[in-house]
Amino acid sequence: LAGLQDISTSCSNWASSHVGRFPPDLWAMVEAKEMFHLRLLSPLESSDRVAIGMHYELGKSKKFDPSYEYIAGQTRASDKHNVLAFEKPALYKGRGAGVLFIDGRREFLDLPALEKAVAETKERLKGEAIGNQ
């Protein structure tokens, strides 16, 4: 869950300078030089994936696929139970994933709990969007 701590810190820093809004995606923080690109790769990644990250050059290389899924469109005021980011379950052979919640909490959820938490987050975000119209 260490990689999620880095994402939590970077997202919090981003929100501090963007009126409480979290970034539109994880790469936005790299491009703004608020997060080192290798932080987009989980410590559980294969050496081949880490090698791709090691050879990445900002503005010169093609972006690589992060180890984390990110749920955009959230702010510090979003529901504290919302998932902000999570490790791709394949890193744990589909058994579950490490999850970062809006309030900075990190925990491992088994796959059914992860799927439920992500679905509930997306449902709450739909409600927020409807309420803001």
Solvent accessible surface area in square Angstrom, and as a share of the most:
residue,aa,sasa,rsa
1,L,77,0.39
2,A,67,0.52
3,G,8,0.08
4,L,0,0.00
5,Q,75,0.33
6,D,48,0.25
7,I,0,0.00
8,S,18,0.12
9,T,67,0.39
10,S,9,0.06
11,C,1,0.01
12,S,45,0.29
13,N,85,0.43
14,W,26,0.09
15,A,1,0.00
16,S,79,0.51
17,S,77,0.50
18,H,69,0.31
19,V,146,0.84
20,G,18,0.18
21,R,149,0.54
22,F,19,0.08
23,P,0,0.00
24,P,85,0.54
25,D,66,0.34
26,L,5,0.03
27,W,21,0.07
28,A,14,0.11
29,M,0,0.00
30,V,6,0.04
31,E,84,0.38
32,A,51,0.39
33,K,162,0.69
34,E,62,0.28
35,M,14,0.06
36,F,116,0.48
37,H,27,0.12
38,L,41,0.20
39,R,117,0.43
40,L,0,0.00
41,L,14,0.07
42,S,2,0.01
43,P,99,0.62
44,L,92,0.46
45,E,30,0.13
46,S,60,0.39
47,S,90,0.58
48,D,109,0.56
49,R,59,0.22
50,V,57,0.33
51,A,45,0.35
52,I,97,0.49
53,G,0,0.00
54,M,120,0.54
55,H,141,0.63
56,Y,15,0.06
57,E,93,0.42
58,L,71,0.35
59,G,76,0.73
60,K,164,0.69
61,S,42,0.27
62,K,184,0.78
63,K,98,0.42
64,F,17,0.07
65,D,87,0.45
66,P,20,0.13
67,S,1,0.00
68,Y,6,0.02
69,E,72,0.32
70,Y,39,0.15
71,I,15,0.07
72,A,48,0.37
73,G,63,0.60
74,Q,4,0.02
75,T,32,0.19
76,R,116,0.42
77,A,97,0.76
78,S,9,0.06
79,D,53,0.28
80,K,117,0.49
81,H,98,0.44
82,N,0,0.00
83,V,0,0.00
84,L,4,0.02
85,A,0,0.00
86,F,22,0.09
87,E,3,0.01
88,K,45,0.19
89,P,33,0.21
90,A,87,0.67
91,L,41,0.20
92,Y,39,0.15
93,K,171,0.73
94,G,31,0.30
95,R,150,0.55
96,G,0,0.00
97,A,0,0.00
98,G,0,0.00
99,V,0,0.00
100,L,1,0.00
101,F,12,0.05
102,I,18,0.09
103,D,75,0.39
104,G,29,0.28
105,R,90,0.33
106,R,88,0.32
107,E,60,0.27
108,F,92,0.38
109,L,26,0.13
110,D,76,0.39
111,L,55,0.27
112,P,96,0.61
113,A,38,0.30
114,L,3,0.02
115,E,102,0.46
116,K,129,0.55
117,A,14,0.11
118,V,20,0.11
119,A,61,0.47
120,E,70,0.31
121,T,0,0.00
122,K,105,0.44
123,E,110,0.49
124,R,71,0.26
125,L,29,0.15
126,K,121,0.51
127,G,42,0.40
128,E,66,0.30
129,A,56,0.44
130,I,122,0.62
131,G,64,0.61
132,N,128,0.66
133,Q,183,0.81
